[in-house]
C-alpha cells in the first residue's frame, strides 16, 4: 500500500527522458525538487516508453534499475481502457484528438486514481482543461 500522507505524483516519460538526456525544462526542475519529498509513481506504460528509448541492453538494464526505486504500477486494465475510450470520444467531440494512446491511458489513470501528473507533453493539456487531470 502506498503511503497516503504524501502527494502521489505520476512523472511522465517526457520528464524522465529530458532528465536522462540532461535537458533543462521547468518540469525537470520540479522533478529534482520532489525526488526525495514526494511519492513518485511510474506507470508500466511510462516505464516501457523510457526503456524503449535505451540505446542498448546495458543502458536499458541501468534505466530499469534506476526506475525500480519508485512505485511502479499497472496502468491499463478493463476499467481504465473503457474510461480512456470514453475520454477520447469526449475530447474528439470537442474537436480535440489525443495523438498518443499511451498519453490517454496515463492521463485517465491519473484522473481515476486522484494523482497529479508532472509532464512536458501537450497531449495532456486538453485532459487538464476538459477532464480534470491535475498537473503538478
Legacy VTK file of the C-alpha trace (Angstrom):
# vtk DataFile Version 3.0
C-alpha trace
ASCII
DATASET POLYDATA
POINTS 136 float
0.000 0.000 0.000
1.238 3.476 -0.844
1.700 5.970 1.990
-1.222 8.380 1.505
0.289 11.082 3.744
2.298 12.403 0.829
1.049 13.508 -2.536
1.105 10.827 -5.214
2.745 12.185 -8.332
2.987 10.372 -11.615
6.010 11.534 -13.599
5.537 11.115 -17.331
8.241 9.754 -19.619
8.514 13.198 -21.233
10.087 14.448 -17.995
12.203 11.366 -17.271
13.624 11.386 -20.806
14.514 15.080 -20.563
16.240 14.375 -17.236
18.115 11.359 -18.622
19.298 13.447 -21.585
20.283 16.357 -19.299
17.822 18.730 -20.955
16.690 21.741 -18.977
12.995 22.349 -18.503
10.664 23.588 -15.805
9.329 20.033 -15.417
12.820 18.588 -14.873
13.497 21.314 -12.283
10.260 20.365 -10.498
11.243 16.693 -10.589
14.575 17.479 -8.936
12.727 19.308 -6.154
10.356 16.428 -5.383
12.595 13.377 -5.797
13.070 12.861 -2.068
9.963 14.647 -0.781
7.031 13.054 -2.569
5.886 9.585 -3.545
6.683 9.220 -7.225
4.646 6.774 -9.248
5.885 5.301 -12.516
3.303 3.576 -14.665
4.201 0.435 -16.545
3.456 2.295 -19.791
5.827 5.084 -18.742
8.499 2.512 -17.902
8.009 0.992 -21.368
8.460 4.387 -23.040
11.657 5.018 -21.062
13.161 1.582 -21.713
12.334 1.502 -25.411
14.407 4.659 -25.820
17.524 2.987 -24.454
20.378 2.705 -26.926
21.253 -0.862 -25.980
20.505 -3.599 -23.443
23.116 -2.351 -20.968
21.574 1.115 -20.863
18.100 -0.440 -20.610
19.174 -2.506 -17.574
20.665 0.585 -15.913
17.490 2.559 -16.541
15.345 -0.285 -15.251
17.382 -0.462 -12.031
17.184 3.300 -11.595
13.415 3.348 -12.137
12.810 0.401 -9.801
13.363 2.663 -6.787
9.977 4.264 -7.491
6.499 2.820 -7.084
5.701 1.070 -10.373
2.012 0.474 -11.094
-0.018 -1.232 -13.790
-1.958 1.483 -15.589
-4.119 -0.416 -18.040
-6.983 -2.640 -17.008
-10.523 -3.093 -18.304
-11.959 -0.126 -16.375
-9.178 2.235 -17.499
-9.494 1.003 -21.092
-13.224 1.759 -21.104
-12.790 5.159 -19.442
-9.864 6.060 -21.740
-12.004 5.310 -24.787
-14.817 7.431 -23.318
-12.368 10.276 -22.674
-11.056 10.011 -26.235
-14.572 10.232 -27.694
-15.470 13.092 -25.348
-12.435 15.110 -26.424
-12.916 14.208 -30.072
-16.461 15.580 -29.739
-14.834 18.876 -28.775
-12.601 18.747 -31.847
-9.526 17.553 -29.912
-7.611 14.419 -30.815
-5.076 12.996 -28.393
-2.156 11.854 -30.556
-0.837 9.030 -28.406
-2.927 6.275 -26.861
-0.325 5.877 -24.095
-0.873 9.501 -23.022
-4.623 8.955 -22.975
-4.183 5.925 -20.712
-1.726 7.724 -18.407
-3.952 10.788 -18.082
-7.057 8.699 -17.466
-5.268 6.569 -14.872
-4.179 9.727 -13.033
-7.723 11.130 -13.073
-9.265 7.871 -11.864
-6.643 7.394 -9.120
-6.597 11.036 -7.972
-2.916 11.538 -8.764
-1.185 14.629 -10.064
0.847 14.387 -13.253
4.210 16.020 -13.876
4.677 16.169 -17.633
6.172 18.083 -20.517
3.739 16.965 -23.221
0.991 18.988 -24.880
-1.266 15.926 -25.247
-2.130 16.218 -21.572
-3.320 19.834 -21.763
-6.831 19.044 -23.096
-7.194 16.456 -20.326
-6.355 19.166 -17.791
-8.790 21.615 -19.332
-11.718 19.302 -20.056
-11.343 16.164 -17.917
-9.965 17.444 -14.623
-6.453 15.987 -14.870
-4.343 17.627 -12.176
-0.915 18.857 -13.143
1.931 19.034 -10.692
LINES 1 137
136 0 1 2 3 4 5 6 7 8 9 10 11 12 13 14 15 16 17 18 19 20 21 22 23 24 25 26 27 28 29 30 31 32 33 34 35 36 37 38 39 40 41 42 43 44 45 46 47 48 49 50 51 52 53 54 55 56 57 58 59 60 61 62 63 64 65 66 67 68 69 70 71 72 73 74 75 76 77 78 79 80 81 82 83 84 85 86 87 88 89 90 91 92 93 94 95 96 97 98 99 100 101 102 103 104 105 106 107 108 109 110 111 112 113 114 115 116 117 118 119 120 121 122 123 124 125 126 127 128 129 130 131 132 133 134 135
